[in-house]
Each structure stands twice: as structure tokens, then as C-alpha cells.
Amino acid sequence: FVLACFMSQAQAQSRSSNAATERHHLFYIGLALSRQGKWEEAVTAFKECVAQPGARASALHNLAYALGGSAGKTSADDAEEAARRGGSKDPRIQTSVGVVALRSGDVVGADQALQVARPLFGTRPPTPAWFHYAALTAALLGELDRALALLQEESPRTRIVSPDVLRGDPRSRTPPGQVLTSKWPVLHYGNVPQVDPE
């Protein structure tokens, strides 16, 4: 009897593990297809992933993004439906709904979705994508002061910064035997060969 119970439990875990593996495969296939711009195939993969038990908000987020790749009213409606089904309390999903609405030309709907997303971040700062699209939406609505305020509000922690900015004084990074110059740099040494442009 104990062996039968153990085997039954092992089979259930195997099915659960297989479902999780299948969900992960579908998710990464959807990501790869999205990067290639194959939006319809990506949507199919993400929809299959979301249909699996235990689907995460990231799958819904990417489904909304893929739906926006082909842009259209149907895509925006599908993205909103996906958000309502399983992630409306996730700020990434609401941000994606705003992005899809914006790509579909619904600037007012995008602004509303992004405003719903803001408090869902809680104590965490909103993502750089949220700041980008919220400011863009505000600018498209003609609210340039609000757009500027959003861009200035973005946390330095979430701001994308070039590594060169973080390296400090450029003179301290100049290799030995070289000097920092503000003049036009020397790109070659010696004569420049003649080239016939024809």
C-alpha cells in the first residue's frame, strides 16, 4: 500500500513537472518569436502558455506585448481581457495594456491603463518602461509639463545609465603614455593613400 501511494505521488509530481516544463518551453518559444517579429506565432505560444495551470504574470505581460506587436483594436481588447483574466493586479500587465493601447492609437486608453498601473507598484519604483510610456502618453495628450515631471521623477535606481558615466573622471582612465584631448583625435599615422572613387 505504501509503495502504491508513493508511486501515485511520484506520477502526480511527474505530470506537474511536465506541465511546468511545457509552460516554460512555450514561454521561451514566445519570447524568441517576439524577438524575430513573428507576432502571430508568439501570440499563439503565449496563449498556450497562459492556458497552462500555474501560468505567471510574466506570460500575460508578454502576451499583451505580442498582441500589441500586430497592433489593432482587437489586440488591445485581447490584451485587456488577458489582464482581467489573470493579472490585473500586476503592474507589468497594466503597463502592457497601456503600451498595447498606445500602439493601437488609443492614447486616452493608454493613459488610463498606465495610471491604473502606477499604484500597483506599491513601494517599489515603477519600471523604466512605465516612466517611458507614461511620459510619452502625457506628451501625446499635450500635457508636456506632466511628461517632463514624469521623466524627472524617474528614480536614478531605475534609470538606464551608460557604464561610462559610472566610471568617474576620464583622466583617471587614460592609458599610460596617452593624454586626454579635446581636439580632433589622430586616427592614423603617415601618408593617406589616394583612392579613385570611380
N, C-alpha and C positions, 0 to 999 in steps of 0.2 A: 504494500500500500504506500509506504514512504517513497519507494522508488517511482511509483506511478505519479505521485504528487510532484516529485522533483522533476520528472520528465515533462509533465504538463506545464510546470512553471518555466522550464528551460525553453519549451516550444513557444510559449507566450512571449518570453523575452526575445527570442529569435525573431518572431514576427514583428515585435515592436522595434527591434534593432533594424530589421529590413525596411520597415516603413520610414524610420528616421534616415536611413541611408538613401532610400529613394527620394525622400523630401530634399535632402542635401544635394543629390545629383541634379534634380530638377531646378533647384535654386541656382546652382553654379552654371548649368546649361543656359538658364535665362540670362544670367549676367554676361556670359560670353556672347550670346546672341545680341544682347543690347549693345555691347561694345562694337559689334560688327554692323549695327544699324538695321538688323533684321527684326524689326519691331513686332510683326505679326507672330513670328515663331517664338520670340521672347515672351509675348503676352500669353501664348499657349502654355509655355513651360511654367511661367509664374502662376497661371490659373490652376494648373495641375498641382503645383507645389502647395498653393493655398488650400486646395481641397483636401490635402492630406491632414490627418489628425496631428495636432501639435505644431501647426504652422506658426511661425513667428511674425512679429510686426514688420521685420525687415523684408519678408517676402511680399507683404501687402504694399510696403513702401516702394519696392522695385516694380511691382505690378502696376502701381499708379504711374510710375515714371515711364514704363514701357508703353502703357496706354497713351501717355502723352507724346510718345515718340512719333506716332502717326497722326497726332493732333486732330481734334474734331470734337463736336458736341457729344457724340456717342462715347468717345474716350473719356471726356470729362465726367459724364454721367456714370460710366463704369467705374472710374476712379473713386467717385463719391460713394457709390454703392459698396465698393471694396472697403472703404474706410468705415462705413456704417456697419458692415458685417463683422469686422474683426479688429479694429484698431483705432476707432475714433478717439480714444483717449491717448493715443500715441502721437506726440508732436511731429514725428517724422512723417506719419501718414497724412496728417493735416497739412503739413508743408507740401507734401507731394500733390495733394488735392489742389492746393493753391497754384503750384507750378503747372499742373495739367490745365487748370482753368486759364491761366495766363497764356500758355501756348495755344489754347483754343480761341483766344481773343476776348475772353470774359475777364476784363481787368477788375471790375467790381467784385465778381465772384472770387477771384484770386485774392483780393484784399481781404474779403470776409474770411476766407479759409485761413489765411495767414494770421489774421487777428485772433481766430479761434485757437490756432497752434501756439501762440505766444505764452499764455498762462500754463499750458500743458507741460512746458519745460520745467516748471516748478522753480526750485532754487538754482538749477543749472542754467548757465547762459545759453540762449538759443544758438543753434549751429551757424557757421558762416553762410551756409546755403539759405537759411531763414533770413538772415540780415540782407543778403544779396537780393533775394526775390521780394522781400518786404519793401526795401528801398526802391527797387525797380518799379514795383507796383505803385508805390506812392508817387514816384516821379511821373509815371504814365497817367496818373489821375490828376496831375498838375499840382500836387502838393510837394513842391520842391523843398520847403523848409522841413517837412516831416521826413522826406527822403534823406536829406543831409543829416538830420538828427539821428536817424537810424544808423547811418554809416559811421557817425562819430561815436555812437553808443557802443558799437561792437567791441566786445571785450578783447584786450590785447592777447588774452589766452587763446581765443578762438580765431584771431586774425591770422591770415596766411602771410608769413613773412619770409623773405628770401634769406637763406643761411648767411649770405654775405653781410647782411645788416647786423647779424648777431656776432660777427667775428671781431668787432671792435675797430680800433684805429688801423686804417690801411697801411700806414707806415710800419707798423709792427709786423705786418705780413709780407713786406717786401723782401725777396730773397737776398742773400749776401752778395755784394758786388753790384747791385742794381739800385736805381733811385726812382722814386715816385715822381712823375712828371705830369704837368697839366698841358704840355704841348702835344702836338701830333706825334704818336709813337713811331719809332723807326721799325718798319715792317720787313726790311731786307737790308743786305749789305752788298755793295758792289754795283756794277752796271745793271741796268734793266734791259733785257733783250728786246729787240724790235719785233713787233708782231704785225703781220699783214692781216687786217680784219676781213679781207675777202677770201 
